[in-house]
Amino acid sequence: MTEIHNLRARVAALEQSAIHQLQWWRPFPFHGQRGRLAIWREVRELWRPEAVIETGTHVGNSAEFFAGSGLPFDTIEIDPTLYALASMRLRSGSNVTLHLGNSPAILRTLPASGLRTFFYLDAHWKDHLPVTEELEIIFARWPNHLVQIDDFEVPGDAGYGFDDYGPGKALRLELIAGLTGASNLYFPSDPSSADTGLVRGCILIASDNLLDQAATLRKHR
């Protein structure tokens, strides 16, 4: 009877977790930000990615959008409940591979590639802040990369929200300053007041300068 009671308790906990997470289920990507969508459209036009890799699938809002691009798409989620929810949502995508695990560990198992690969990094949350490790792996294994980090501070525009978990754990330029390969940095060119949705900041890091001509981005000097 004790085993049955424990099993029921575990099932109830999983159910409550799933219900809690489903509040974030949305039919649109990028926190509903019009500016982010415009950036992606210019990335497709100017940088021409050949594959997409996402860390931090969550419930699959942005993953569903990337899957619809038709590009080969890998997405990584560490939480089993979120992984299960996203798996149901993405099950019909023949170009999609969903991975359960810690993003740096999974990135190391993916085949290194010369393809022009777009990375969307969104696996950071409180004590779990793998951004610098993710970048080190990407810079070493994907020579043709374009990395977009979600929830990043936009210098000069406090209206864009960003993650700050205390000393050394804030998503701002200081976090990536010492990384070899962190060049060609771009921020949204539009002010936060012109954006929609949650209005979270971001940064893009490119292996080349093709986005210098993008209207939606401004290069960091």
SULQUIUR-V714436 format. One record per residue. N is the residue number from 1. SS is DSSP state (H for helix, E for strand, - for the rest). PSI is psi in degrees with one decimal (NA if undefined). D_FIRST is the distance of its C-alpha to the first C-alpha in Angstrom with 1 decimal. Layout:
{{N;SS;PSI;D_FIRST} {N;SS;PSI;D_FIRST}}
//
This chain:
{{1;-;-34.8;0.0} {2;H;-41.2;3.8} {3;H;-41.7;5.4} {4;H;-43.4;5.1} {5;H;-44.1;6.1} {6;H;-39.5;8.6} {7;H;-43.4;9.8} {8;H;-38.8;10.6} {9;H;-40.5;12.3} {10;H;-41.8;14.3} {11;H;-42.3;15.3} {12;H;-40.1;16.4} {13;H;-42.0;18.3} {14;H;-39.5;20.0} {15;H;-44.6;21.0} {16;H;-38.6;22.5} {17;H;-44.1;24.3} {18;H;-42.9;25.7} {19;H;-41.6;26.9} {20;H;-44.2;28.6} {21;H;-29.4;30.3} {22;H;-16.1;31.5} {23;-;-19.2;33.9} {24;-;1.2;36.0} {25;-;119.1;36.3} {26;-;152.6;40.1} {27;-;15.3;42.5} {28;-;153.9;44.9} {29;-;175.2;45.1} {30;H;41.5;46.2} {31;H;20.5;44.9} {32;H;24.0;47.3} {33;-;118.3;50.3} {34;H;-36.9;53.5} {35;H;-39.9;55.1} {36;H;-40.6;52.4} {37;H;-39.7;52.8} {38;H;-38.1;56.6} {39;H;-46.2;56.1} {40;H;-40.1;54.0} {41;H;-39.8;56.7} {42;H;-35.4;59.4} {43;H;-44.3;57.3} {44;H;-39.0;57.1} {45;H;-44.5;60.9} {46;H;-42.8;62.2} {47;H;-25.3;59.8} {48;-;67.0;58.6} {49;-;149.2;55.2} {50;-;-9.1;54.2} {51;E;157.2;50.5} {52;E;136.3;47.9} {53;E;128.5;45.1} {54;E;139.8;42.8} {55;E;132.9;40.4} {56;-;68.3;37.8} {57;-;-36.5;37.0} {58;-;-130.1;34.9} {59;-;3.0;34.3} {60;-;16.8;37.4} {61;H;-54.2;40.2} {62;H;-31.6;42.8} {63;H;-41.8;41.3} {64;H;-38.3;41.7} {65;H;-48.4;45.3} {66;H;-38.0;46.0} {67;H;-34.8;44.6} {68;-;-9.4;47.1} {69;-;-19.8;50.0} {70;-;-7.8;49.8} {71;-;152.8;50.0} {72;E;129.4;47.6} {73;E;122.2;44.8} {74;E;137.4;42.0} {75;E;142.0;39.6} {76;E;130.5;37.1} {77;E;134.1;34.0} {78;-;-24.9;31.8} {79;-;123.3;28.9} {80;H;-36.8;26.3} {81;H;-46.0;25.8} {82;H;-38.3;29.6} {83;H;-43.3;30.1} {84;H;-42.4;28.0} {85;H;-45.7;29.9} {86;H;-34.7;33.2} {87;H;-41.5;32.5} {88;H;-39.0;32.1} {89;H;-33.4;35.3} {90;H;6.6;37.3} {91;-;-22.7;36.2} {92;-;-2.9;39.6} {93;-;109.5;41.7} {94;-;-17.6;43.3} {95;-;7.4;44.8} {96;E;134.5;41.6} {97;E;120.3;39.4} {98;E;128.8;36.4} {99;E;138.5;35.1} {100;E;120.4;31.9} {101;-;-178.4;32.7} {102;-;131.4;35.0} {103;H;-45.8;38.4} {104;H;-40.6;40.7} {105;H;-41.6;38.7} {106;H;-41.0;38.8} {107;H;-35.8;42.5} {108;H;-22.3;43.4} {109;H;-17.3;41.9} {110;-;144.9;43.8} {111;-;128.0;47.2} {112;-;144.5;50.1} {113;-;147.4;52.5} {114;-;0.1;56.0} {115;-;150.3;55.0} {116;-;104.1;55.7} {117;E;126.1;52.1} {118;E;127.1;51.0} {119;E;132.2;48.1} {120;E;106.3;46.3} {121;E;114.4;44.4} {122;-;32.4;41.8} {123;-;1.9;38.9} {124;-;137.5;39.7} {125;E;114.2;37.5} {126;-;-114.2;37.6} {127;-;-11.8;36.9} {128;E;100.5;36.9} {129;-;78.1;40.6} {130;-;12.4;41.5} {131;H;-50.7;44.8} {132;H;-37.8;47.2} {133;H;-41.1;45.3} {134;H;-46.4;45.1} {135;H;-42.7;48.8} {136;H;-41.6;49.8} {137;H;-45.2;48.0} {138;H;-48.2;49.6} {139;H;-33.7;53.0} {140;H;-27.8;52.8} {141;H;-17.5;51.5} {142;-;92.7;52.8} {143;-;-29.7;56.6} {144;-;83.8;56.9} {145;E;150.9;54.4} {146;E;116.6;54.2} {147;E;127.6;51.3} {148;E;122.7;50.3} {149;E;122.5;48.2} {150;E;157.9;46.5} {151;-;32.3;46.4} {152;-;143.1;49.5} {153;-;135.6;52.2} {154;-;107.7;55.4} {155;-;133.0;58.3} {156;-;-0.1;60.6} {157;-;91.6;58.3} {158;-;-8.8;55.8} {159;-;-20.1;54.7} {160;-;122.3;52.6} {161;E;153.5;49.2} {162;-;163.2;47.8} {163;-;128.7;44.9} {164;E;107.7;45.6} {165;-;21.7;42.9} {166;-;-177.2;45.4} {167;-;126.8;48.0} {168;-;2.6;48.0} {169;-;32.9;45.3} {170;E;138.2;47.4} {171;-;85.1;48.2} {172;-;174.2;51.9} {173;H;-33.3;54.8} {174;H;-29.4;54.5} {175;H;-30.4;51.1} {176;H;3.1;52.8} {177;-;-34.5;56.4} {178;-;3.4;56.2} {179;-;128.5;54.9} {180;-;125.6;57.3} {181;-;-10.3;57.5} {182;-;70.8;56.8} {183;-;174.5;60.0} {184;-;68.4;61.1} {185;E;138.4;58.9} {186;E;145.4;58.8} {187;E;160.7;57.7} {188;E;136.9;57.7} {189;-;-27.3;61.3} {190;-;145.6;60.6} {191;-;155.4;59.9} {192;H;-30.1;56.5} {193;H;-18.8;58.1} {194;H;-6.6;58.7} {195;-;173.9;55.2} {196;-;178.6;52.4} {197;-;-142.9;48.6} {198;-;-14.5;46.9} {199;-;61.2;50.1} {200;E;145.7;48.6} {201;-;168.0;51.0} {202;E;163.9;51.2} {203;E;148.1;53.3} {204;E;136.6;54.4} {205;E;119.0;55.5} {206;E;150.3;57.6} {207;-;-5.9;59.0} {208;-;-174.5;62.3} {209;-;25.0;64.3} {210;H;-25.1;64.1} {211;H;4.4;62.5} {212;H;-27.3;65.5} {213;H;4.6;66.8} {214;-;131.5;63.7} {215;-;-25.3;64.4} {216;-;-4.0;60.8} {217;E;152.2;60.7} {218;E;134.8;62.8} {219;E;137.2;63.2} {220;-;126.6;62.5} {221;-;NA;65.6}}
//
